[in-house]
Amino acid sequence: MSAAPVELPRWADTALVPLVSVVAALLVAGLVVIGIGENPLEATALLLRGALGSAEGIGFTLYYATNFIFTGLAVAVAFHAGLFNIGGEGQATVAGISAAIACAALGAVPGLIPGFLAAPLAILAAAAGGAFWAFIPGWLQAKRGSHVVITTIMLNFVAATLIVYLLREVIGKPGSMQPETPDFPAGAVLTPMHQFLAPVGIKLPPTPLNTAFLLALASLFAVWLLIWRTRLGYAIRTVGANPRAAAYAGISPAAVTMIAMAISGALAGGLAVNEALGVQHRLVLDFTAGYGFVGIAVALMGRGHPVGVGLAALLFGVLYQGGAELSFDKPTITRDMVVVIGGVLILFAGALDGLFRRLVAGALRLGESSS
Amino acid sequence: MDLLQLVALVLDSTIRLSIPLICAAMAGLWSEKAGVVDIGLEGKMLVAAFASAVASFVTGSAWVGLCAGILASLALALVHGFAAITWRGNQIVSGVAINMLAAGLTVVLGNAWYGQGGRTPSLEGAARFGDITLPFARWTREHVPGLGLLYDEVVSGHAVPAYLAFLSVLVTALVLGRTRFGLRIRAVGENPAAVDTAGISVARLRYAAVAICGLLCGIGGTYLATAQAAGFLPHMTAGRGFIALAAVIFANWRPWPALGACLLFGLLDAIAIRLQGVTLPGIGLVPVEAIQALPYLMTIVLLAGFIGKAAPPRASGLPYVKER
């Protein structure tokens, strides 16, 4: 089997190959739908109507997309430094814990800081928590040579046990049997979008969509700025492309590894901002719900570019919201179908990238020779 | 309850909890020794658990379940091989994909077929692997004090896949360490170019290792669904594939120490279950989560080189590109 690197025009590389792998993944999902005896076209129509057919549906779609933007960007930033951060789940968990502790402190001492600073402080606490949990594997790889993949996996499980313990013993709601914290102080939580836009005369139905969505859009822009327009971004990309060349050019791969992981973890903390500060207004167990892993699919599909990540996050938002609506109408098609699509997409856009590039290159050559 | 009885009970549940770990660890060992990193052990065990539960329920035979479990796991292993060996894709990415695919597909299919939120109907009688009583277990329990009890409770009285798991350790150690095939598997994980130069197919060896990996994960998953439990539950592997991965690293990629690490992690699990809700003098309510997190923390500390040095196969994770 010969699989030499395939040369493709840039537009095909950045747009066509991901598109083909998405279509192929959706086709596989369609086969699964046929396999369980449903009509995939009907399912697709129900899914699209559920996700985009109403203002409420769109609100939910964008709310889910917010989670995927954060986790997708987290994976993407680490990718640029040549690191594979599978620890989004754990980092978001610790970010949630950190935000909950900050909120508890704010609630305990009411006049501690001016009211308008409460929410930014809670967001910063979340980012710091996520950054800290990602810095550990970054430091271990940079200084001790242990591989970031294994450490982030292990830290996911450590975070999962940590939050169970803390919710039960330390920061949990007193007297509650549920693993959750008391409600956060009102000043520390984010505004729902329908309330945020009401003063300017835009009427929206109430949905979980909140101002964390704006933060996610800002993060997309900030990551673009960081990776392609700053000295640090150049260092990150150089280390990702060739750590030896980077070291020769005076860039410290160790420092870049640690910084990139910390940024990646802070972005994963955005998941906690949207879920805990934005929607639940308290910390609940398992709020990460696999968003961290889907973020890998988002980053791979988006080719690590914020525009791609944004579009991929939107696609998964549609699949999540549409999938929820679909499972009401068709109880046999549960929302776990989205996890299947995510898995197939990671396989196609990530691991089988070479195969799909070859297929696309073959198709393009065929097109050229016939025209 | 006297102390010996307690020790016997804890050791018995240690064995039961270790079986899936041992299977997955041997599976991971084969794959990684051949240079193919596999973080998809978890997903393979999960599909095996699901397939074995479904096949056992439909046919009423646990042995058919075992075959189905192995086949399902083997199929995912070959997907991993196709991506990692044939297409030289990123092996970590492929492993993540397999875990997600398994987690989603088992629930979707289970829910569509049985409508119980992904669970399969509970298995009874011959659809489960029952416990086997080894010869002389009763006799030694009555006539040999101490050891007889341990033999009856700990060594005897497990299901067929459990004994297969222990057998797999012996076979893995012998084949990897003592045969020509094992030598070649190890060589392809250390220096594939040398193997290629000797005129042996790197891809074929790696596919063989990946297939053995699938087979062993199949046994582990089948044990979970048809011996330890009586049916499939969504996400029932609950991170065991990753603990097995940790055990492989912990054992520095050697079979017997890997068995030891699996038993150690199984013992921690057994103790954690035993201490759930127990108040100890001086400590208070035992933080069971601390014990549960211990395998992961120990692996992190070990990988960081604070105790000993981790030495993975040199070509592990690297696709082999033939020179031309």
Interface residues (C-beta under 8 A of the other chain):
Chain A: M1 S2 A3 V32 G35 I36 G37 F84 I86 L140 R144 G145 S146 H147 V149 I150 T151 I153 M154 L155 F157 V158 T161 L162 V164 Y165 E169 F293 V294 I296 A297 L300 P331 T332 I333 T334 D336 M337 V338 V339 V340 I341 G342 G343 V344 L345 I346 L347 G350 A351 L352 D353 G354 L355
Chain B: I39 V79 F82 A83 A84 T86 W87 R88 G89 N90 Q91 I92 V93 S94 V96 A97 I98 N99 M100 L101 A102 A103 G104 L105 V107 V108 L109 N111 A112 W113 G115 G118 A203 G239 F242 L245 A246 I249 P287 E289 A290 Q292 A293 Y296 L297 T299 I300 L303 A304 G305 F306 A310 R324
